[in-house]
Amino acid sequence: MSSLSNKRILLGVTGGIAAYKSADLVRRLQDAGADVRVVMTPAACEFITPLTMQALSGNPVHTSLLDSEAEAAMGHIELARWGDLLLVAPASADFVARLSNGQGDDLLSTLCLACPAPIAVAPAMNQAMYRSDSTRDNLATLKQRGIHIFGPAEGVQACGDVGPGRVLEPLELVNCAAGLFATGSLAGKKVVITAGPTREPLDPVRYISNYSSGKMGYALAAAAAEAGAETVLISGPVNLPPPERLTTIKVVSAMEMHKAAINAAEGADMFIATAAVADYRPVEMADQKIKKSGDEITLQLTKNPDIVASVAAMEQRPVTIGFAAESENLEQYARGKLERKKLDMVIANDITGDGIGFNSDDNQVALVSPDGIEKLPKLNKQVLARELIARLAQLL
Ligand code: PMT
């Protein structure tokens, strides 16, 4: 049996006679270890009821973009981000056409537009419809965009025709889905990741910190866990829920993060420092709230330990990756950090660009190593995290 252990599958069901097979598909996906949430188009609901799919999946079924009750429970963007894979099975000719057009005129097509995870479609239609130039062109467009096409199979169809267009059997679809995750590129490895900002307390109500949201580090941690790694996430204070399937250690200050990182890095294969750690902390934290007095105040700061450099200096060091947040001379400064901190790679991001870097959903990075530099395009942080993990796994 293929493994989808701990994977979250968003199963999209469109209108066609093959929709009845989706009920069995839910069960087969669950047997392989997946958590399944079902999204149905209005046409799919004509062939099989949402109630059936809800009972089988054990989760509410989503059918409408304009359902305020469903949106309150889990909004469509949240739903799009929930899955590790969005699998549309069966995918009708009409849905394939709408997807290739980039339409967002119902819940499922909107999810496809918003979903950062891989998307797969399992076409199911009459053989003549499948053979038509329009459908062929539409499927070619989807393929070009990186959407996976599972099937179709050939054989006798519901209408009596014989030819290609039958949806793959549920177990075949499970195998195809599992194949997408089969890299196992970090299976058996331990990866430690720092994320978010640190807070350096001045007094009981004030601190020094920065704008890091933790999104980049959390996405990397999720991608490392997805690639099979035993993952430890050491997080400064952020407003993100602790990711599932990994261990999260919450810290506040740089000193706390340093201690947790050195402990966790013992025996680790890889350490990735995504956190924006405060370089300095107040020499003393005042016991009482500092009172306003005079026009100026002087804070005395002392240097924090460099966490990633400390890990890189360990006797049994893991492969050690740093980030560099730069506002100018990106490559030069990143290379300086690579050499000074004795790192294996620095992932440099330009933090001056709109919508990238600190506290944004996207990022644009360059991988700086002793061998050279590789620039990646602007990507959603979750998609970028998967790309980075695939590359970093090769360093092991
Ligand atoms: O959290 P987000 O909102 O998603 O934003 C992501 C990010 C912009 C914070 C992230 O992509 C990033 O660039 N993180 C590193 C930010 C940073 O502090 O860079 P730096 O150039 O100051 O530090 C260089 C490296 O040394 C980093 O890996 C940092 O984690 C590490 N460091 C720095 C100081 C210190 N005392 N200890 C460290 O380990």
Residues whose N, C-alpha, C, O or C-beta is under 5 A from the ligand:
A	BS01	PMT	G196 Y211 S212 S213 G214 K215 M216 G217 A273 T274 A275 A276 V277 A278 D279 N304 P305 D306 I307 V308 G322 F323 A324 A325 N349 G357 F358 N359 S360
